[in-house]
Amino acid sequence: MAGASVSEMILFIAALVVAASVAGTLTTQVDRVSDSLDDRSLDLSQEIRTDVTVISDPGAQVHDRDGNGNVTLYLRNTGSSSLPADAETIDVFFDGTYQSTVAVTVVKPTNTDGSWPRGGVIELSFDVGTLTDGSDHRVKLIVREDEELFEFRK
């Protein structure tokens, strides 16, 4: 009779050890999923708060305005947060070609830290050289996952 009690106690202890291991593993995995969701929600909130609008007139002269072969566009920050006012923030594609040299100038109000505030306007300029008269062109702008398309005729 004593042998049965010892074996039952060993099985009970083994069951507790297995249950504790499973509970520990589940807790760890739930913590990882929770942390992952927190990180993703922060990324999504930044994407949602980011919105820009091209306010340049496609009928006006946007190419070679100063005689230097540049395309000059004006963008308004219509999102709910300030953005860095630098070329690293904005990806520019002209007729499908990535533009690596882009100049960004804040035109209307800047924050004290030089950032691009909500409602503010920046001037975006990049060199494309000579364009043929009567040709159609596309500029795709990407700012923190927000994409804008601007089409114009030279």
C-alpha positions as CSV (number, residue, x, y, z in Angstrom):
1,M,0.0,0.0,0.0
2,A,2.9,2.4,0.8
3,G,4.4,1.7,-2.7
4,A,1.2,2.9,-4.4
5,S,1.2,6.1,-2.4
6,V,4.9,6.8,-3.4
7,S,4.2,6.2,-7.1
8,E,1.1,8.4,-7.0
9,M,3.1,11.1,-5.3
10,I,5.8,10.8,-8.0
11,L,3.2,11.0,-10.8
12,F,1.6,14.0,-9.0
13,I,4.9,15.9,-8.8
14,A,5.7,15.0,-12.4
15,A,2.3,16.4,-13.4
16,L,2.9,19.6,-11.5
17,V,6.4,20.0,-13.1
18,V,4.9,19.5,-16.6
19,A,2.0,21.9,-15.9
20,A,4.4,24.6,-14.6
21,S,6.6,24.2,-17.6
22,V,3.6,24.6,-20.0
23,A,2.4,27.6,-18.1
24,G,5.8,29.2,-18.2
25,T,6.2,28.6,-21.9
26,L,2.7,30.0,-22.6
27,T,3.4,33.1,-20.5
28,T,6.6,33.8,-22.3
29,Q,4.9,33.4,-25.7
30,V,2.0,35.7,-24.7
31,D,4.5,38.3,-23.5
32,R,6.3,38.1,-26.9
33,V,3.1,38.5,-28.9
34,S,2.0,41.4,-26.7
35,D,5.4,43.2,-27.2
36,S,5.1,42.6,-30.9
37,L,1.6,44.0,-31.0
38,D,2.7,47.1,-29.1
39,D,5.6,47.7,-31.5
40,R,3.3,47.3,-34.5
41,S,0.7,49.6,-33.1
42,L,3.3,52.3,-32.6
43,D,4.4,51.9,-36.2
44,L,0.8,52.1,-37.4
45,S,0.0,55.1,-35.4
46,Q,2.9,56.9,-37.0
47,E,1.7,55.9,-40.4
48,I,-1.8,57.0,-39.7
49,R,-0.6,60.4,-38.4
50,T,1.5,60.9,-41.5
51,D,-0.2,62.5,-44.5
52,V,1.2,64.8,-47.1
53,T,-0.5,66.5,-50.1
54,V,1.2,67.8,-53.3
55,I,-0.1,71.4,-53.6
56,S,1.8,72.3,-56.8
57,D,-0.3,73.1,-59.8
58,P,0.3,70.5,-62.6
59,G,-0.7,73.1,-65.2
60,A,2.0,75.5,-64.0
61,Q,5.7,75.2,-64.8
62,V,7.2,72.7,-62.4
63,H,10.3,71.9,-64.5
64,D,13.2,74.2,-65.2
65,R,11.5,77.1,-63.5
66,D,14.9,78.6,-62.6
67,G,16.7,77.4,-65.7
68,N,18.6,74.7,-63.8
69,G,16.8,71.6,-65.0
70,N,15.1,71.0,-61.7
71,V,11.6,69.8,-60.9
72,T,10.2,71.8,-58.1
73,L,7.1,70.7,-56.1
74,Y,5.4,72.0,-53.0
75,L,4.0,69.7,-50.4
76,R,1.8,70.4,-47.4
77,N,1.9,68.3,-44.2
78,T,-1.8,67.4,-43.8
79,G,-1.1,64.8,-41.2
80,S,-1.5,65.2,-37.4
81,S,2.2,65.2,-36.5
82,S,5.4,67.1,-37.4
83,L,7.8,65.5,-39.8
84,P,11.6,65.9,-40.2
85,A,12.2,68.5,-42.9
86,D,15.0,66.6,-44.7
87,A,15.5,64.5,-47.8
88,E,15.8,61.3,-45.8
89,T,12.1,61.4,-44.9
90,I,10.9,61.6,-48.5
91,D,11.5,59.0,-51.2
92,V,11.2,60.5,-54.7
93,F,10.7,58.6,-58.0
94,F,10.7,60.5,-61.2
95,D,9.3,58.5,-64.2
96,G,10.1,55.4,-62.2
97,T,13.7,56.3,-61.4
98,Y,14.7,56.9,-57.7
99,Q,16.1,60.4,-57.1
100,S,19.0,60.2,-54.6
101,T,19.8,64.0,-54.6
102,V,16.8,65.9,-53.4
103,A,16.8,69.4,-51.8
104,V,14.1,70.1,-49.1
105,T,13.4,73.7,-48.0
106,V,10.7,74.6,-45.5
107,V,8.7,77.4,-47.0
108,K,6.1,78.2,-44.4
109,P,6.2,77.9,-40.8
110,T,8.9,75.9,-39.2
111,N,9.0,74.5,-35.7
112,T,11.8,75.8,-33.5
113,D,13.7,72.5,-34.1
114,G,13.5,73.0,-37.9
115,S,11.0,70.3,-38.5
116,W,8.0,70.3,-40.9
117,P,5.0,71.2,-38.8
118,R,1.4,70.2,-39.4
119,G,0.0,72.5,-42.0
120,G,3.4,73.6,-43.1
121,V,4.7,73.7,-46.7
122,I,8.0,72.5,-48.0
123,E,9.7,73.0,-51.4
124,L,11.1,69.8,-52.9
125,S,13.6,70.1,-55.7
126,F,15.6,67.6,-57.7
127,D,17.5,67.6,-61.0
128,V,16.2,65.7,-64.0
129,G,18.0,67.6,-66.8
130,T,16.3,68.4,-70.0
131,L,12.8,67.2,-70.8
132,T,11.1,67.1,-74.2
133,D,8.3,69.6,-74.8
134,G,4.9,67.9,-74.8
135,S,6.0,64.9,-72.8
136,D,4.1,63.5,-69.8
137,H,5.9,62.8,-66.5
138,R,5.1,61.3,-63.1
139,V,6.6,62.0,-59.7
140,K,5.8,59.5,-56.9
141,L,6.5,60.6,-53.4
142,I,6.6,58.3,-50.3
143,V,6.7,59.8,-46.8
144,R,6.5,57.1,-44.1
145,E,4.3,54.8,-46.1
146,D,2.1,57.6,-47.4
147,E,2.2,57.7,-51.2
148,E,1.4,60.6,-53.4
149,L,1.4,60.8,-57.2
150,F,2.0,64.0,-59.2
151,E,1.6,64.0,-63.0
152,F,2.5,66.9,-65.2
153,R,3.2,67.7,-68.9
154,K,6.3,69.6,-69.9
